[in-house]
């Protein structure tokens, strides 16, 4: 409900100054739903060069129309209840130190949609800004995803290198491609969001995989998987048990100072050619009897992905209550679903290996070794594997 006079926006359109004023009324309806048929204001994209506040007109079903590609260079503030429609192939890009402050409420959500209800109708939002105060709360985005940027495929929101965005209690629907993409070097936070009715919900750099909260809903898309792109993890990460599988593409490296802990119940799919390479960091894949961790190929069958390779002596390296299948893409080099280099440390127990083109566990030994002193195993199960445990 609107209970006070609003004088927030002075726009210059076609040489006229337009002052937007909204007043309260007991007949506004629940959540301040529009009761009139006032026309929307078409925004000139030159306005985004400075700080800009968009307000909700209770007499307008749609508050603003954008038919140009806006280069946001100031602070864009969007008030609760604002409805913005975008024309074909346009969107907003945030540059420099610009930011978005779109704070809706549970009763007055902010709506960003296309002028036509067609996936990919408008481009989406692109965050290249280095300002880490940008935030979107209770914002619903739909029918976007037509944009690409520097080789990144269609996505409704792209948070690029050094870009930043906090997004909570929001939704992305009907994207032509991926709903949300964050690349290496970006800073993101995501809680209680819904990504549904898109081609795919999310692509995230491995450096931000720990920002993927189980409070988000990733179901109801054509491809219900969160893609993790390759890279190096040099910090302590926890992969939460989200409601769809993770899909690892390329090599996930865990380097000095880094660790990856996989929560019980997590499902991980491995793309062809992918592997997890624990160089000197730590890896903890420990499920429970009721919630095992599943690591399998993106497609079923032996030899679809490479391996989990460990070369360091980090004491946290442990695999337990896990089910690993489909590894051994090239058995001449990927000789084990778990591959240990020389004195690499690992405690593995209560784990099932199935449908492999390689051994379950394979380790290289130094000339002076007859066994790996840092390796312990118990209660392992092998189903349709060329060999079980082998060291040479």
N, C-alpha and C positions, 0 to 999 in steps of 0.2 A: 504494500500500500504506500502511496506517496503522501506524506504528511507535512511536507514543507516545500516552499518555493525553491525551485532550482534555477540558478542562472550560471551555467557552467561552460557554455560553448559559444564562441563568437566566430562564425564562419563567413568568409567572403566568397560568394558564389555569384558569378555573372554581374560583378560590380555592385551587388546588393549585400548589406550586412544583415544576417539573419540571427536573431537572438532566440535560442530555444529555451522555453520556460515550461515546466511541468508542475501542475498543482494537484493536491490531494482531492480524493472524492470517495465517499463511502460506497459508491457504485462501481468502483474500478474492477471489482471481481476478485477472486482468489489469486494471490500472488501478483496482483497488479496487472492482470491480463488486459491487453488493449481493448477499449470499448468503442473507439472511433474508427474512421477510415482516412485519417490524415496521410498524405503521400510521404514517402521516404525522402530523405535528403541525399542527393548524389554528391559524394565527396570528391573534390579535386585532389589528385595525389600530391600536389605541391604542399598541401597542408601538413603532410607527414614529415616535413623537414624540421618542424618545431614541435615543442610539447603540445599535445592535443588531448582533450577530454571529450569522450562521446557519452551523451546522456540518453536516458530512456524517455521517450515521449509516450505517455499512456494512451494517446489518441491515435497512435500510428502502429498498425500491425507489423510493419517493417520500419525500423528507424533510419537505416542508412543503406545506400547502394554504392558499391565500389566497382567501377568499370575500367580500372587502370591498375598497373603494377606499382604499388606504393613502396617507396624506399624510406623506411622509418629511420629517422636520425635523432629523434628526441624521445621523450617519455610518452607512450600511448596509454592513456587511462580509459578503461571501458567500465561504465557503471552497471550495477545489477539490472537485469531485465532487458538490456539492449539487444536488438536483433539486427544483424548485418547480413546482407546478401551480396554475393560476389558474382560478377559477370563471367563469361567464358574466358579461361586461360589467364586469369589475373590472380594476384595474391599480394601478400605483404612480406617484405624482407627487412630484417632488423640488422642494422650495420653499426660499426663504431662502438659507441657506448650507449646506444639506444636501449630501450627496455619496454616491455609490456606489463601493464598492471590491470589485468582483467579479473576482477573480483566479483563474481556473482554470488548468489546465495542458494540454498536448497529450494527456496520458494521463487526466487527470481534469477533463473539461470541466464547466462549470456549465450546467445545463439549466433553461430557463424555457419552459413550454408550457401549453396549456389542459388542463383536465380532460377535455375532448372534443377529438378531432382534427378540428376544423372551423375553416376560416379565419374570423378575426374573433371567435372564441369569447370571448377575453378582450381587454381594451382595449389594453394595451401599457404603455410607459414614457414618462413626460412629464417633461422636464427644464426647469424654470423657474429652477433654482438658479443663483446667481452664483458658486458655488464651482467653480473650474476644475481641481480635482484629481480629479474623478470619472473613473473608469476601468473599462472592461470588457475583460477578456482571456480568450480561449477560452470564450466564452459563446454558447450556441445558443438562439435565440428562435424559437418556432414557434406558429402558429395564433392569432396576435394581430391587431392592426390594426383593432379595432372602435372605437377612440377618435377623436374629433374635438376640436379645441381652437381657439377664437377664429377660426373660419372655415377652419381647416386641415382638409383632408379626411382620410379614414381613413389611419392610419399606425401601424406598430408602435412606432416610436420617434419622438418629436417633441422636438427641441431648440429651445426657444422663445427669444424675444428676451432677450439677456443670459444665456441658459442656456449650459452648457458640458458637453462629454463627449469623452473619449478612448476610442476603440473599435478594438481590434486583434484579429486572429486569431479573429474571431467570425462568426456567421452569423445571418441572418434568413430564415425560410422560411414559406410558407403564410400570408402576410399577406392580409387581405381587401382591402387597398388598397396604398399605397406602403409599402415596407419601412422607409425612413428619411427623415425630413424635418427640415431645419434652416432656420430662417428668419433674416431680417436681424438682425444684432446678436449672433447666437450664436457660440460659439467651439468648434470641433470639430477632431478629428484622426482620420483613418481610414486604417488600413493592414492589408492582407492579410485582408480580410473577404470573405464570400460572401453575395450577395443573390440568391436564386434561388427559383423556384416561388411568386413573389408576383404581384400584378397589375402592379406596376412596382417597380424597385429603389430609386429615390431621387429626391427633389426637394430642390434646394439653392439657397439664395440666391446671387446672382451674387457677393456679397462673400466667399463661402466656396468658390467654384468651384475655386480653386487648392488646396483641401484634398482634392480628389477624386483619389486616387492610382491610378495604373495597376496597383498591386499588388492592388487589389480586383477581384473577379469580379462582373459585373453581368448575366450571361447567364442564360437559362432561365426568364424571366418572361413573362407574357402580353404585356407591352410592354417590350421591351428598349431603353429609352432613359433617360438621366439628365436630368431636367428642371432647367433653370436659370431661376429666376424673375428678373423685371426688377429694376433698381436701378442704383446708381452704383458704379464701381470707382475708388478713389482711391489704390490701392497697386499694387505691381508683381506681377502674377499670371502664372503659367504654367498653361495648360490641357494636361494630360497626355493622351497617346494611350491612352485607356481602351478596353475591348473592346466597347463599344456606342456609338451616337451620343449626343451632347449634343442636347437640344431646348431652344432658347431661346424663352421666352414673354415677350412685351412688349418693352420697350426696354432693351438693355444699353448703359449710358452709361459711357464712359471719360473721366474728368474730370482736372483738374489734379493732378499728382502720381501719377497712375495709368497703368498700361500693361497690355496683355493680349498675351501671346505664345502662339500656338497651335502645338503641336508637330506635326511631320510625321506624316501618317497619321490625324489627327483627322477625324472626320465630325461635322458640325453640321447639324441640321435646324432650320428656322425655322418657328415657328407662324404662322398667319395674323395679320397686323397687327404682326408683330415686325420689329425692325431693330437694327443695331449702330450706335451714334452715338458717334463719336470726337470729343469736343468740344475738349479741349486736351491730352488724354493721348496715349499712343502705342499703335499697333497693329502687330503683326508676325504676319502670316499667311504663313509661309514653309515649304512642304513640300519634298519632293525629287522627282526624276523617278520614283523607285520608290515613294515614299510621299506622293502628293499630298494636300493638304487639301481636303476636299469640304464645300461649303456649299450646301444645297439646301432646297427647301420641304418641310414635313412631308408634304404630298401633292404628287404630280408635276403638272407643267404650268406654263405661264407665269403670272406675276402672283399667286403664292400669298402671298409675303411682300414687305416693303417694299424695304429697301436697306441697304447699308453706307455711312453718311455720315461724311465727314471735314471738319472745319472748322478744325483747328489746323495748326500748322507744325512739329510734332514730327518730328525727323529720323529716328526709328525707323520711321515709317509705311512699311510695305512689304507687298506681296502678291506671292507668287511660287509657282509650281508648285501652283496651286490650280484647282479646278473649281467654278464658281459657276453655279447654275441656279435657275429658278423665281421670280426677283425681279420687281419692278415692279408691285406690287399695285394702285396707282393711278397710271397713267402720266402723269397731269397734274401730279402732285406728286412722285412717285417716278420721276424721269426717267432714272435710271441704276441699275443694280445696284450700282455704286459711284458715289456722288454727292459731288462736291467743291464746297465753298463757297469761291468767290473764290480766294485764294492758298493754299489748303490744300495741304499737302505730301504727296506719295505717289510712291513708286517701285513700279511694277507691271510684272511681266514673266512670261513663261512661264505664262500663265494662260488657261483656257478659260471662255468665257461661253456658256451654252446655254439655250434655251427661256425667253427673257425676254419680258416685256410692255413693256420699256423698253430704252434703250440699254445697252450694256455698261458704259461709263464716260460720265458726264455731269458737266460742270463749269460753274459760274457764273463769269463774268468781271466785273471792274470796268469801268466805262466807258472807262478809260484803257488797258485791256489788250486785246491781240489773242490772247494765250495765257496759260496759267498758268505762271509761271517756276519753280514748285516741283513741277511734274509731269513725270515721265519714264515712258515705256512702251516695251516691246519684246516681240516674239514673243507677241502676243495672238491668240487664236483665237475666232471668233464663229460660233455655230451657231444658227439660228432666232432671230435677234434683229432688232428693227426697225431698229436702227442700231448702229454700232460704238462709236466715240468721238465725242463732240460737246461743244463748248464754246460758250457764248454769253452 
